[in-house]
Amino acid sequence: MAKAKGNRIQVILECTEHKTSGMPGTSRYISTKNRKNTPDRIELKKYNAILKKYTVHKEIK
């Protein structure tokens, strides 16, 4: 297993609107963040291909 370089870690972003829509499947993205600069969870607007629109994706644990 490789050691992490510095404070940058990988995080998984999951769509918040997709859960409540009732449609099957999930919309997830993998991104990186600097743990030192942003200790709290991040929220980004990303494209959801199933809903065919831009939605808010939140970091999951």
Phi, psi and omega in degrees: 000130182281146178280148178287141179271107176071219185262001184278127181231160176271140178228155178253129178253130181237142182293136179273327182283334184292325179297318184279345183285336180085000179281148180289155178094176178221156176247111181229146175232151173251130181221175176239153176215158177269115184296329182287319181280325181231084182287334180274172182287144184262155175230127179228150173272119180230165181277131175256111185290333181285317178276347178059046175199167178277131181226167178279129176246128181252152179288135175248161183280000000 
